[in-house]
Amino acid sequence: MAVQILTRGPARESARPLAHGPARGPDDGTPDAASSVMCSTVIKRWGANASWSGFVAGVLAATLLGCGGVPAVVDEGPAAVSTPNAQVLTMVWSPDSARLVYVWLETPPDLSARVGLKAGIDTLDLASGSSRRLVADDCCDEQLQLTNDGKSLFYAHPADGALRLLRIPLDGNPSSGPERVADHIAKFAIAPDGHTVATGDWGSGPLMLLDNADGTSRPLGLGSPIAFSPDQSQLVVAVTTQDPEVVPAQTYFVVELATRDRRPITLPSSSGVEVVSWDAMGPRLIIQGLVLIDVTTGRQEPIGPGTSYAGLTDRTLPLVKPRLLTSSEVCLERRSDIAEKNYCATRQDTLWRIDLRSGDTDVVAQTAGPTPAALSPDNHRLAIFDDGAIHIKELP
């Protein structure tokens, strides 16, 4: 007895069902006619419920009622470009949300062929629908950053047992090839001016500040760069302890670039951080996982679907990134075989857009499992890689 999971809200004309599932029901939100009344009722109740708990309850109830083998509807927008025999690792948008730059990696024919795979960087122009290769074949780490003016692309390339930082100009003809910026790095961050770069390793080696315009450099101590402040006077860094007698741990600091002075930031864990707001004293709001941390007060607040987060107290606070993208996964069908018991055979991944100011969350796409995705700077375009293609979805 099969039932079709519908996307929340009105149907989107770009919705595309999975090949193994039944066709999507009519646009009034009703399930496929072949679905049973009981399972159909469960899903319709979920569809009318705008909460995350309603979504979970609907799927769980459908499972308990015997609605097994539930096919997910893929709601990810039309395919903009195909990437046959390759997977996309990273996608970044241009500042004007008109172009997408992405790193692709050749899909191995089998597990024994993972060495020596081709990889590259392409750019997709949304207005013309055309794609162009920026870096061919012999490439590259997943790290990819565009400058704020969209005129340069920085990326990392494996070399000499580490990574080499390279730059490609995008405002002219990049046929001359990439420009070498730094060797023996692991992480990098680009400053707002587009030519100042911070480089470091994974947190225990030297941290350097480079000026790609005049070639000068200066040391900033130890650490791994995370983010520059909007006025480019400060840099958030992570430092990893390497004492063999203790478990490696990360600590975070704000570096004053003019004086090299460091101020520690207390964060609850060693997971990655994203700075979303700065004030005159330094970083103000930081995202760690799905927790919003106010550095000045130490307050921690879970955000996203299923939480009580109601937005910022001061909604006039300037934000570097006012909306975030997150995902949640639900197992729709479990199976058992000789090799493994009770494994998830059918998954559905829901992508959520979180408005940090208001606390609002909305479902922007659904896929058949975790996939690379990127929200455009204007928050109205979503890029998703799935099933051998990059899909572009227009958002309200």
C-alpha positions in Angstrom: 0.0 0.0 0.0 1.8 3.1 -1.2 1.3 6.7 -0.4 2.8 9.9 -1.8 4.4 12.5 0.4 3.5 15.9 -0.8 5.5 19.0 -0.4 4.1 21.5 2.1 2.0 24.3 0.7 0.8 24.7 -2.9 2.4 22.4 -5.5 5.4 23.9 -7.4 5.4 23.5 -11.1 9.0 22.4 -11.0 8.3 19.4 -8.8 9.7 16.2 -10.3 8.8 12.7 -8.9 11.3 10.0 -8.3 11.4 7.4 -11.1 10.4 4.7 -8.8 7.3 6.5 -7.3 3.8 7.3 -8.6 3.1 10.5 -10.4 2.4 13.5 -8.3 -1.3 14.2 -7.4 -3.1 17.3 -8.7 -2.1 20.7 -7.7 -4.8 21.0 -5.1 -2.6 19.1 -2.7 -4.5 15.8 -2.8 -2.6 12.5 -2.9 -2.6 10.1 -5.8 -6.0 8.4 -6.3 -4.4 5.0 -5.9 -3.4 5.7 -2.3 -5.6 4.3 0.4 -8.0 6.5 2.2 -6.3 5.9 5.6 -2.8 6.8 4.4 -4.1 9.6 2.3 -5.8 11.1 5.3 -2.6 11.0 7.3 -0.6 12.8 4.6 -3.4 15.4 4.0 -3.4 16.2 7.7 0.4 16.7 7.6 0.1 18.9 4.5 -2.3 21.2 6.3 0.1 21.4 9.3 2.7 24.1 8.9 4.9 22.8 11.7 8.0 20.6 11.8 6.3 18.4 14.4 3.3 17.9 12.1 5.7 16.7 9.3 7.3 14.2 11.6 4.0 13.0 13.1 2.6 12.5 9.6 5.5 10.4 8.4 5.6 8.3 11.6 1.9 7.8 11.5 2.0 6.7 7.9 4.8 4.2 8.8 2.9 2.8 11.8 -0.3 2.4 9.7 1.6 0.2 7.2 2.1 2.8 4.5 5.5 1.2 3.7 7.6 1.9 0.6 6.8 5.6 0.7 8.2 7.4 -2.4 9.3 10.9 -1.8 8.4 13.7 -4.2 11.5 15.6 -5.3 10.8 19.3 -5.2 14.1 20.9 -6.3 13.5 23.0 -9.4 14.3 22.3 -13.1 17.7 21.0 -14.1 19.9 23.9 -15.3 23.0 22.0 -16.3 23.8 18.2 -16.4 27.0 16.8 -15.0 27.1 13.3 -16.5 29.6 10.9 -14.8 30.5 13.6 -12.2 29.3 14.8 -8.8 29.3 18.3 -7.6 31.2 18.9 -4.3 30.8 22.7 -3.7 28.7 25.5 -5.1 29.1 29.2 -4.6 26.9 32.1 -5.9 28.2 35.3 -7.4 27.4 38.4 -5.3 24.6 39.4 -7.8 23.0 35.9 -7.7 23.4 35.7 -11.5 26.1 33.1 -11.7 27.0 29.8 -10.0 30.5 28.5 -9.7 31.0 24.8 -8.7 33.6 22.2 -8.2 32.9 18.8 -9.8 34.6 15.4 -9.4 34.5 12.6 -11.8 32.4 9.7 -10.6 34.5 6.5 -10.3 33.2 3.5 -12.2 33.9 1.4 -9.1 35.5 1.7 -5.7 38.9 0.6 -6.9 39.1 3.6 -9.3 39.1 6.4 -6.8 42.7 7.5 -7.4 43.5 9.8 -10.3 40.0 11.0 -10.9 39.5 14.2 -12.9 38.0 17.3 -11.3 37.4 20.8 -12.4 35.6 24.1 -11.8 32.8 25.4 -14.0 30.6 28.5 -14.0 27.0 28.6 -14.9 25.4 31.9 -16.2 21.7 31.9 -15.3 20.6 34.4 -17.8 22.0 32.6 -20.9 21.9 29.1 -19.4 25.4 28.5 -20.7 28.3 27.0 -18.7 32.0 27.6 -19.0 35.0 25.6 -17.7 37.3 27.7 -15.6 39.7 25.0 -14.4 40.0 21.7 -16.4 40.7 18.2 -15.2 43.6 18.5 -12.8 41.9 20.1 -9.8 41.0 20.7 -6.8 40.0 20.9 -3.1 36.4 21.6 -2.1 37.3 25.1 -0.8 36.0 27.8 -3.1 35.6 31.5 -2.5 34.4 34.4 -4.7 35.5 37.9 -3.9 32.7 40.4 -2.8 32.9 42.2 -6.2 32.7 38.9 -8.1 35.8 39.6 -10.1 38.1 36.9 -8.7 37.8 33.3 -7.7 40.1 31.7 -5.1 40.5 27.9 -4.8 42.8 25.3 -3.3 44.7 22.7 -5.4 46.5 19.7 -3.9 50.3 20.1 -4.2 53.4 18.9 -2.4 51.4 17.0 0.3 49.3 20.1 1.2 47.2 22.6 -0.7 48.2 25.5 -3.0 46.1 28.6 -3.1 45.3 29.8 -6.6 43.3 32.8 -8.1 41.4 33.1 -11.4 40.3 36.5 -12.7 36.6 36.4 -13.7 36.3 40.0 -15.1 38.5 39.2 -18.1 39.8 36.3 -20.0 41.0 33.6 -17.6 42.7 31.6 -20.4 46.1 32.6 -19.1 45.6 30.2 -16.3 45.4 30.5 -12.5 47.7 32.7 -10.5 49.6 31.2 -7.6 48.9 32.9 -4.3 50.4 30.7 -1.6 51.8 27.2 -1.0 51.5 24.7 1.8 48.2 25.8 3.2 45.1 24.0 4.5 42.5 26.8 5.0 42.1 30.3 3.6 39.8 33.3 4.0 39.3 36.2 1.6 38.9 39.8 2.9 36.2 42.2 1.7 38.7 44.1 -0.4 39.2 41.0 -2.6 43.0 40.9 -2.5 43.9 40.5 1.1 44.0 36.8 2.1 44.5 34.9 5.3 46.0 31.5 5.1 46.8 28.8 7.7 46.8 25.0 8.3 44.2 23.1 10.4 44.9 25.3 13.4 48.3 24.4 14.8 50.6 26.0 12.2 51.5 29.6 11.1 48.7 32.0 10.2 49.7 34.4 7.4 48.2 37.6 6.0 48.9 38.1 2.3 48.3 41.0 0.0 47.7 39.6 -3.4 47.9 43.0 -5.0 51.5 43.8 -4.0 52.8 40.4 -2.9 53.6 41.4 0.7 52.9 39.1 3.7 53.2 39.1 7.4 52.7 36.5 10.2 49.8 36.6 12.6 50.9 33.8 14.9 49.3 30.4 14.9 45.8 29.3 13.7 43.3 28.7 11.0 41.4 31.6 9.5 37.6 31.6 9.7 36.2 35.1 8.7 37.2 38.7 8.3 35.1 41.5 9.8 33.3 43.7 7.3 35.7 46.6 7.9 38.6 44.2 7.6 40.2 45.2 10.9 39.6 41.8 12.6 39.9 38.1 11.9 38.3 35.2 13.7 40.7 32.2 13.9 40.7 28.7 15.3 43.7 27.3 17.2 44.2 23.5 17.7 46.2 22.2 20.6 48.9 19.6 19.6 50.0 18.5 23.1 50.5 14.7 22.8 49.4 14.3 26.5 46.0 15.8 25.9 43.1 15.3 23.5 43.3 17.9 20.7 40.9 20.8 21.3 40.0 24.0 19.4 39.9 27.4 20.8 38.8 30.6 19.1 40.2 34.1 19.0 39.6 37.5 17.5 42.8 38.9 16.0 43.2 42.7 15.7 45.1 42.9 12.4 46.7 46.2 13.1 48.3 45.1 16.4 48.1 41.3 16.2 46.5 41.3 19.6 44.3 38.3 20.4 41.0 38.1 22.3 39.6 34.7 23.2 36.0 33.8 22.3 34.3 31.2 24.5 32.2 28.7 22.4 30.5 25.5 23.6 32.1 23.0 21.3 34.9 22.5 18.7 32.6 22.2 15.7 32.8 24.7 12.8 31.5 28.3 13.3 30.0 30.9 11.1 30.1 34.6 12.0 26.8 36.3 11.1 27.0 39.6 12.8 29.7 42.1 13.9 29.6 45.3 16.0 32.3 47.8 17.0 33.8 45.4 19.6 34.1 42.4 17.2 32.0 39.4 16.3 28.6 39.6 17.9 26.5 36.6 16.7 28.0 33.3 15.7 26.3 30.1 14.4 27.8 26.9 15.7 25.8 23.9 14.4 22.2 25.1 14.7 22.9 27.2 17.8 22.9 31.0 17.7 25.5 32.3 20.2 25.7 35.9 21.3 29.4 36.4 22.0 28.9 39.5 24.1 26.4 37.9 26.6 27.2 34.2 26.1 23.6 33.4 25.5 23.0 30.3 23.4 19.7 29.6 21.5 18.8 26.7 19.3 17.4 27.9 15.9 15.6 26.3 13.0 12.6 24.0 12.6 11.2 22.4 15.7 12.7 25.1 18.1 11.1 28.0 19.9 13.4 30.5 18.3 11.4 33.7 17.6 14.0 35.9 16.0 16.4 38.6 17.2 15.4 41.0 20.0 17.0 43.8 18.0 15.9 43.1 14.4 17.8 46.2 13.1 21.1 44.5 13.9 23.1 44.3 10.7 23.7 40.7 9.6 26.4 39.4 7.3 24.1 36.5 6.4 20.4 37.2 7.3 19.2 33.8 6.1 20.6 30.3 6.5 20.0 27.0 4.8 19.7 23.8 6.8 18.3 20.3 6.2 16.5 17.5 8.1 16.3 13.9 7.0 13.4 11.4 7.6 13.6 7.7 6.9 10.5 6.6 5.0 11.2 2.9 4.7 13.5 0.5 6.5 14.6 -2.9 5.4 16.7 -5.8 6.6 18.9 -8.3 4.8 21.7 -10.7 5.4 24.4 -7.9 5.5 22.5 -5.4 7.6 19.4 -5.2 9.8 16.9 -2.4 9.9 18.7 -0.1 7.5 17.1 2.9 5.8 16.2 2.1 2.2 14.2 5.2 1.3 15.1 8.7 2.6 13.6 12.1 2.2 15.7 15.2 2.9 13.9 18.5 3.6 15.7 21.8 3.0 14.7 24.7 5.3 15.4 28.4 5.0 15.8 30.1 8.4 15.3 33.9 8.7 17.6 34.9 11.6 15.8 38.2 12.2 12.2 37.0 12.4 12.8 33.3 13.3 10.6 32.2 10.4 11.4 28.9 8.8 10.0 27.6 5.4 10.5 24.5 3.4 12.3 25.4 0.1 12.9 22.0 -1.4 12.8 18.3 -0.8 15.1 15.7 -2.2 15.6 11.9 -2.0 18.6 12.3 0.4 21.3 14.7 1.5 22.6 16.7 -1.5 24.9 19.8 -1.9 22.8 23.0 -1.9 23.5 26.7 -1.9 21.2 29.7 -1.3 21.9 32.8 -3.4 22.9 36.1 -1.7 19.5 37.7 -2.6 17.8 34.6 -1.0 15.6 34.0 -4.1 17.5 31.2 -5.8 18.4 27.8 -4.6 21.0 25.6 -6.3 20.8 21.8 -5.6 22.9 19.1 -7.1 21.0 15.8 -7.4 20.8 12.9 -9.8 23.6 14.1 -12.2 22.3 17.6 -12.6 22.3 21.1 -10.9 18.8 22.3 -10.4 18.0 26.0 -9.9 14.8 26.8 -8.0 13.3 30.3 -7.9 12.1 31.2 -4.3 9.7 33.9 -3.1 
